[in-house]
Amino acid sequence: IAFDTQILDEECIDDFRQDVAAIFSDYYLFDRLLCEYDDSKLEMAERYLREFGLQHKVSIRDGMFSTTDLSDGQRKRLALAVSFVDDKKLYLFDEWAADQDPVFKKIFYTEILPELKARGKAVVVVSHDDRYFHVVDQVLVMEDGKLVERREADSAIRTCARPQAAAAQSSRTVRSPPNRACRSARRMGSDSVLKRRATRPRASGPRAG
């Protein structure tokens, strides 16, 4: 595995890991901001709490959250706010929108992802929300753990919408042949952005949860 011309090995992988923010389906939610913060960082965090509808649920004092006793969707939005304040180069979201209501699901795909791209970030989203494939630059289709398609968004949409893998009852479920899952990892930004934004190692620090 390489970032640009840098081959990752045991000596440098920890440095590169500090440039990645990931929210997995089985993520851990920290009870505090993970980065060094000042007034501007706190203001940014408060803004994201308002934008994510959490201002009446969570407050921040001395970098600590007043509570993490939230619904699944709210916890994921709080984790997203933390990752934004961390300001990483590469973001990975694993079915982040699965626990969101339709309003925040639309915000995630049509506002949050484009904002990250505009900020020069590389974003990888694992999702079944085929109705939002049009907002990305590239779609990677995986079946049985193997990459079977790698296309630009428009053509990949047609691939995932073929009759044997048509959308099922919900927007995040894709019907596929028996025992075959059609999971689409969707990338905002080009490969060049990913490589260009991940060339400089950074000092070791806590990871975004």
PECOR-V565172 format. One record per residue. N is the residue number from 0. PSI is psi in radians with two decimals (999 if undefined). Layout:
BEGIN
n/psi
N/PSI
N/PSI
END
This chain:
BEGIN
n/psi
0/2.37
1/2.50
2/1.92
3/-2.13
4/0.01
5/2.02
6/2.27
7/2.33
8/-3.07
9/-0.44
10/-0.51
11/-0.17
12/-0.60
13/-0.64
14/-0.77
15/-0.53
16/-0.47
17/-0.21
18/0.11
19/2.31
20/2.21
21/2.37
22/1.82
23/2.95
24/-0.47
25/0.75
26/2.86
27/2.27
28/2.03
29/2.73
30/0.28
31/2.90
32/2.46
33/-0.21
34/2.92
35/2.36
36/2.68
37/-2.95
38/-0.67
39/-0.67
40/-0.73
41/-0.69
42/-0.69
43/-0.76
44/-0.75
45/-0.66
46/-0.73
47/-0.59
48/-0.70
49/-0.80
50/-0.54
51/0.17
52/0.54
53/0.02
54/-0.46
55/-0.02
56/-0.64
57/2.42
58/2.87
59/2.26
60/2.14
61/0.63
62/0.00
63/2.51
64/2.48
65/-0.50
66/2.70
67/0.21
68/1.40
69/2.98
70/2.89
71/-0.77
72/-0.71
73/-0.66
74/-0.69
75/-0.62
76/-0.63
77/-0.73
78/-0.64
79/-0.72
80/-0.72
81/-0.78
82/-0.60
83/-0.74
84/-0.56
85/-0.50
86/1.07
87/3.05
88/-0.55
89/2.26
90/2.35
91/2.12
92/2.06
93/1.77
94/0.72
95/-0.69
96/-0.06
97/-0.57
98/0.16
99/2.63
100/2.91
101/-0.59
102/-0.91
103/-0.46
104/-0.76
105/-0.71
106/-0.73
107/-0.85
108/-0.64
109/-0.24
110/-0.86
111/-0.86
112/-0.81
113/-0.60
114/-0.75
115/-0.72
116/-0.73
117/-0.45
118/0.10
119/0.33
120/2.63
121/2.33
122/2.26
123/2.20
124/2.15
125/2.11
126/2.76
127/0.12
128/1.28
129/-0.35
130/-0.26
131/0.22
132/-0.41
133/-0.25
134/-0.08
135/2.99
136/-0.50
137/2.50
138/2.24
139/2.16
140/2.24
141/2.42
142/2.29
143/0.63
144/0.16
145/2.52
146/2.08
147/-0.34
148/2.45
149/1.78
150/2.91
151/2.80
152/-0.86
153/-0.82
154/-0.60
155/-0.53
156/-0.74
157/-0.62
158/-0.83
159/-0.27
160/0.17
161/2.73
162/-0.74
163/-0.09
164/0.73
165/2.78
166/2.40
167/-2.60
168/-0.71
169/2.82
170/-0.30
171/0.25
172/2.26
173/2.19
174/2.26
175/3.00
176/2.75
177/2.34
178/0.36
179/2.19
180/2.34
181/1.63
182/2.34
183/2.04
184/2.08
185/2.28
186/2.19
187/2.25
188/2.77
189/2.96
190/-0.64
191/-0.60
192/-0.79
193/-0.78
194/-0.71
195/-0.56
196/0.02
197/0.64
198/-0.40
199/2.03
200/2.60
201/2.82
202/2.56
203/2.52
204/3.14
205/2.63
206/2.70
207/2.41
208/999
END
